[in-house]
Amino acid sequence: MAVVHRAEQVSDGKVVALKRVLPDLARDTSYVRRFVDEGRIGQRLQHANIVKTYDVGCVDRTHFIAFEYVRGPTLLQLLQRSAKTQPIPIYIATHILTRVTRALAYAHGLREPNGKPLQLIHRDIAPSNIIVSETGTTKLIDFGVAKTTTAHVRTDARAVIGKLGYVAPEYLRGKLDARVDLFSLGVVAYELLTARPLFNAANLRTAEHARSCEIAPPSSINRAVPPDLDDIVMTALQRDPNRRWQNAFAMYNALSNLAQESGLDVPEREIALWVTATTEIGPPVDLASELRTDEIEIDIENAFSVIVARTRSKPLSLPI
């Protein structure tokens, strides 16, 4: 639906990640509006753990968004590479999770200029949408399917947008609030700590069934996981949203306190060293086919899923 290039601004040579709408979709008014919404939302998100949005516009009838270019692997790539050696260390996993929850706490709490809550929900928290830069900074990316009170394009109440392996159970039933992001992050946390996917969700039916199964704590697979971290992850994975973390700030506080009290709090330079060492071991291998999930949009009434292919292209230089 869109392609991302490594590009340079002609004016100053600044490197950016340039996302542009594919020509075949440029005439789809609904999609273009959603694309523009992504850019406008991104421009309002000013946080160290969220990728920056520099510009959004249209040149020669090509809609684009210019993002901060972050050098470093996605969390999905780190999971795949770690499968060749050993699980991601607990202190690395805790650091990444703490930074993502801090980013979500900020995004969920964003307000309009008049003070009205924006009610932003990411809806696609997954390893492929988290980058750990070469400097050790964790960045949450891709607000392309985020929901807010001001979005021009409204998602049908029967539709679920996200990756089936990470979607909260109530969202599968059509109920949506910010707590769905925390469930998704709980799934990410489980995979970080155990080096295996939590849900084998090939379709809507298996996704619903998976969420009715009993979930063993991460420490049952990885004995290095401390009890308090077990509790934080299992709280995020509560099927009843009322028993889950009620907001990202509460989950962030729990993770931050755990890191400080358990000696797991480390500077970003140590994260950077680990990332460099991990990415130098060669090309990634498949951890499991379930981890290679694609963005999907599901019509719950018809149980119809549309797989959205991600594409890559050669570097491009455009004036933006």
Wavefront OBJ file of the C-alpha trace (Angstrom):
o trace
v 0.000 0.000 0.000
v 3.034 2.239 0.475
v 6.767 2.028 -0.086
v 9.575 3.372 2.109
v 12.867 4.705 0.738
v 16.078 5.902 2.295
v 16.170 9.420 0.879
v 18.053 12.686 1.190
v 16.734 16.216 1.325
v 18.234 18.149 -1.551
v 18.427 21.359 0.481
v 20.708 20.088 3.270
v 21.515 16.437 2.533
v 19.615 15.265 5.604
v 18.836 11.548 5.430
v 15.193 10.632 6.010
v 12.904 7.635 5.666
v 10.509 8.618 2.893
v 7.167 6.836 2.777
v 5.017 7.362 -0.289
v 1.689 6.059 -1.528
v 1.916 3.568 -4.367
v 0.563 4.948 -7.677
v -2.247 2.385 -7.873
v -3.653 3.655 -4.580
v -3.177 7.365 -5.219
v -6.744 7.561 -6.543
v -8.193 5.840 -3.472
v -9.527 8.827 -1.533
v -10.143 6.850 1.648
v -6.618 5.454 1.736
v -4.986 8.780 0.920
v -6.894 10.429 3.762
v -5.724 7.732 6.160
v -2.161 8.205 4.914
v -2.378 11.961 5.483
v -3.852 11.316 8.948
v -0.789 9.202 9.756
v 1.475 12.105 8.847
v -0.517 14.659 10.807
v -0.666 12.434 13.878
v 3.050 11.803 13.601
v 3.835 15.515 13.543
v 2.126 15.857 16.914
v 4.112 13.018 18.484
v 7.248 14.556 19.953
v 8.849 11.907 22.141
v 12.326 10.401 22.372
v 10.960 6.874 21.970
v 8.714 7.578 18.973
v 10.123 8.050 15.496
v 9.898 11.718 14.454
v 7.752 12.890 11.543
v 9.404 15.769 9.716
v 7.017 16.520 6.894
v 3.870 15.382 5.112
v 2.765 16.580 1.704
v 2.281 15.902 -1.976
v 4.710 16.370 -4.886
v 3.594 15.714 -8.473
v 0.453 13.973 -7.147
v 2.586 11.657 -4.978
v 1.662 11.808 -1.282
v 4.613 11.355 1.064
v 5.665 11.402 4.708
v 9.263 12.136 5.696
v 10.302 10.369 8.899
v 13.400 10.361 11.032
v 15.795 7.797 9.582
v 16.724 5.379 12.376
v 19.688 3.095 11.766
v 19.161 -0.198 13.538
v 17.193 -3.457 13.472
v 13.559 -3.974 14.299
v 12.719 -6.044 17.333
v 11.521 -8.768 14.970
v 14.964 -8.922 13.380
v 16.618 -9.051 16.795
v 14.348 -11.936 17.810
v 15.213 -13.805 14.632
v 18.949 -13.235 15.029
v 18.930 -14.139 18.716
v 17.449 -17.501 17.792
v 20.878 -18.396 16.351
v 22.671 -17.799 19.643
v 20.731 -17.304 22.868
v 17.552 -15.556 24.089
v 17.570 -11.790 24.431
v 19.048 -10.975 27.881
v 16.562 -9.970 30.577
v 18.106 -6.542 31.041
v 17.811 -5.831 27.303
v 14.185 -6.997 27.193
v 13.275 -4.968 30.285
v 14.928 -1.844 28.866
v 13.072 -2.135 25.537
v 9.710 -2.794 27.192
v 10.167 0.139 29.581
v 10.854 2.508 26.681
v 7.891 1.293 24.629
v 5.493 1.659 27.563
v 6.829 5.176 28.149
v 6.147 6.001 24.491
v 2.623 4.582 24.771
v 1.946 6.492 27.990
v 2.818 9.690 26.136
v 0.824 8.805 22.997
v -2.260 7.657 24.901
v -2.220 10.843 26.974
v -1.918 13.256 24.040
v -4.460 16.085 24.007
v -5.907 18.573 21.549
v -4.818 22.231 21.854
v -8.110 22.845 23.689
v -7.257 20.166 26.257
v -9.607 17.508 24.891
v -8.058 13.974 24.935
v -6.999 12.803 21.479
v -7.699 9.191 22.518
v -4.925 7.839 20.320
v -4.633 4.043 20.029
v -1.727 2.575 18.032
v -3.531 -0.719 17.215
v -0.434 -2.379 15.745
v 2.055 -2.959 18.562
v 4.292 -5.782 17.310
v 8.032 -6.575 17.055
v 8.156 -5.290 13.469
v 7.032 -1.841 14.659
v 9.729 -1.389 17.293
v 13.264 -0.354 16.292
v 16.341 -0.487 18.519
v 18.796 1.984 17.022
v 22.546 1.552 16.771
v 22.827 4.122 19.581
v 20.664 1.957 21.869
v 17.484 4.057 21.655
v 14.182 2.211 21.351
v 11.742 3.747 18.857
v 8.060 2.957 18.341
v 7.112 3.352 14.675
v 4.192 3.082 12.239
v 1.097 4.932 13.405
v -0.451 4.225 10.010
v -3.477 2.431 11.493
v -3.724 4.485 14.684
v -7.179 5.566 15.792
v -7.939 9.024 17.219
v -10.969 11.194 17.800
v -9.860 13.517 14.976
v -9.018 11.004 12.240
v -10.789 11.775 8.991
v -11.232 8.090 8.160
v -13.329 6.016 10.535
v -12.823 2.274 10.773
v -15.963 0.197 10.512
v -17.038 -1.084 13.931
v -16.838 -4.645 12.592
v -13.242 -4.290 11.394
v -10.076 -5.215 13.241
v -6.808 -3.722 12.028
v -3.534 -5.129 13.276
v -1.601 -8.397 13.383
v -3.636 -11.384 14.511
v -0.912 -12.753 16.750
v -0.999 -9.570 18.852
v -4.642 -8.458 18.840
v -6.421 -8.227 22.207
v -9.396 -10.581 22.710
v -11.942 -7.790 23.241
v -10.819 -6.128 20.009
v -11.641 -9.350 18.151
v -15.168 -8.851 19.488
v -15.304 -5.247 18.312
v -14.436 -3.439 21.570
v -11.587 -0.960 21.442
v -9.761 1.333 23.870
v -6.113 2.065 24.728
v -5.818 -1.119 26.785
v -5.655 -3.187 23.572
v -2.171 -1.724 23.006
v -1.099 -2.993 26.431
v -2.277 -6.526 25.652
v -0.332 -6.410 22.386
v 2.740 -5.228 24.271
v 2.236 -8.099 26.706
v 2.462 -10.516 23.771
v 5.638 -8.771 22.586
v 7.075 -9.020 26.110
v 6.280 -12.730 26.276
v 8.104 -13.339 22.999
v 11.078 -11.254 24.128
v 11.453 -13.271 27.316
v 10.799 -16.738 25.900
v 12.118 -16.479 22.304
v 8.947 -18.095 20.995
v 5.596 -16.811 19.691
v 2.710 -16.818 22.155
v -0.199 -17.234 19.727
v -0.224 -19.229 16.511
v -2.873 -17.093 14.858
v -3.149 -18.021 11.186
v -6.734 -16.802 10.909
v -9.556 -15.271 12.903
v -10.828 -18.588 14.249
v -7.447 -19.702 15.600
v -6.866 -16.219 17.025
v -10.071 -16.450 19.064
v -9.266 -19.996 20.184
v -5.702 -19.112 21.190
v -6.917 -16.440 23.553
v -9.085 -18.939 25.434
v -6.105 -21.165 26.256
v -4.237 -21.019 29.527
v -1.030 -18.971 29.364
v 1.944 -20.164 31.407
v 4.170 -17.391 32.810
v 7.378 -16.587 30.899
v 9.493 -18.019 33.736
v 8.074 -21.482 32.999
v 10.092 -21.333 29.757
v 12.947 -19.023 30.743
v 13.995 -19.491 34.381
v 15.997 -16.248 34.269
v 12.757 -14.224 34.287
v 12.245 -12.778 37.809
v 8.829 -13.217 39.518
v 8.028 -9.490 39.434
v 8.589 -9.368 35.669
v 6.389 -12.438 35.329
v 3.622 -10.572 37.152
v 3.942 -7.457 34.966
v 3.692 -9.464 31.741
v 0.836 -11.665 32.947
v -1.110 -8.592 34.061
v -0.744 -7.133 30.562
v -2.024 -10.444 29.133
v -5.223 -10.544 31.181
v -8.128 -11.348 28.855
v -10.473 -9.157 30.864
v -9.339 -5.576 30.155
v -10.555 -4.535 33.616
v -7.950 -6.843 35.164
v -5.202 -5.627 32.853
v -2.982 -2.587 33.384
v -5.486 0.248 33.148
v -3.065 2.606 31.437
v 0.421 2.566 29.963
v 1.776 4.842 32.678
v 0.975 2.253 35.352
v 2.744 -0.461 33.365
v 5.691 1.863 32.749
v 6.016 2.610 36.481
v 5.993 -1.098 37.289
v 8.702 -1.862 34.723
v 10.798 1.168 35.682
v 10.660 0.327 39.399
v 11.552 -3.301 38.680
v 14.551 -2.272 36.574
v 15.887 0.053 39.249
v 15.278 -2.253 42.199
v 16.642 -5.367 40.445
v 19.719 -3.773 38.908
v 18.337 -4.253 35.386
v 18.438 -0.539 34.563
v 21.345 0.020 32.165
v 22.467 2.982 30.033
v 21.674 3.037 26.325
v 25.350 2.572 25.419
v 25.143 -0.982 26.793
v 22.055 -1.619 24.676
v 23.951 -0.251 21.671
v 26.875 -2.619 22.278
v 24.524 -5.586 22.478
v 22.647 -4.559 19.316
v 25.935 -4.169 17.422
v 27.174 -7.574 18.573
v 23.851 -9.225 17.718
v 23.536 -7.732 14.242
v 27.099 -8.720 13.317
v 26.402 -12.458 13.494
v 24.996 -12.578 9.965
v 21.599 -12.523 8.270
v 18.511 -13.273 10.369
v 16.910 -16.687 10.452
v 13.254 -17.532 10.993
v 12.404 -17.829 14.675
v 9.016 -19.212 13.690
v 6.686 -18.620 10.802
v 4.152 -17.137 13.237
v 6.488 -14.192 13.872
v 6.379 -13.158 10.222
v 2.922 -11.675 10.519
v 1.540 -9.124 8.095
v -0.797 -6.243 8.599
v -4.339 -7.411 8.120
v -7.760 -5.941 8.040
v -10.542 -8.282 9.044
v -14.246 -7.894 8.517
v -15.523 -9.724 11.599
v -18.980 -10.326 10.150
v -17.633 -12.094 7.074
v -14.401 -13.357 8.690
v -12.565 -12.103 5.632
v -8.900 -11.120 5.925
v -6.860 -9.048 3.540
v -3.116 -9.482 3.719
v -1.255 -6.261 3.080
v 2.115 -6.959 1.491
v 5.037 -4.884 2.644
v 7.355 -3.780 -0.136
v 10.884 -2.472 -0.278
v 12.584 -0.472 -2.969
v 15.957 0.959 -3.956
v 17.165 4.273 -2.451
v 15.513 7.341 -3.921
v 16.398 11.014 -3.784
v 13.530 13.464 -4.008
v 13.139 17.152 -3.131
v 10.888 17.284 -0.051
l 1 2 3 4 5 6 7 8 9 10 11 12 13 14 15 16 17 18 19 20 21 22 23 24 25 26 27 28 29 30 31 32 33 34 35 36 37 38 39 40 41 42 43 44 45 46 47 48 49 50 51 52 53 54 55 56 57 58 59 60 61 62 63 64 65 66 67 68 69 70 71 72 73 74 75 76 77 78 79 80 81 82 83 84 85 86 87 88 89 90 91 92 93 94 95 96 97 98 99 100 101 102 103 104 105 106 107 108 109 110 111 112 113 114 115 116 117 118 119 120 121 122 123 124 125 126 127 128 129 130 131 132 133 134 135 136 137 138 139 140 141 142 143 144 145 146 147 148 149 150 151 152 153 154 155 156 157 158 159 160 161 162 163 164 165 166 167 168 169 170 171 172 173 174 175 176 177 178 179 180 181 182 183 184 185 186 187 188 189 190 191 192 193 194 195 196 197 198 199 200 201 202 203 204 205 206 207 208 209 210 211 212 213 214 215 216 217 218 219 220 221 222 223 224 225 226 227 228 229 230 231 232 233 234 235 236 237 238 239 240 241 242 243 244 245 246 247 248 249 250 251 252 253 254 255 256 257 258 259 260 261 262 263 264 265 266 267 268 269 270 271 272 273 274 275 276 277 278 279 280 281 282 283 284 285 286 287 288 289 290 291 292 293 294 295 296 297 298 299 300 301 302 303 304 305 306 307 308 309 310 311 312 313 314 315 316 317 318 319 320
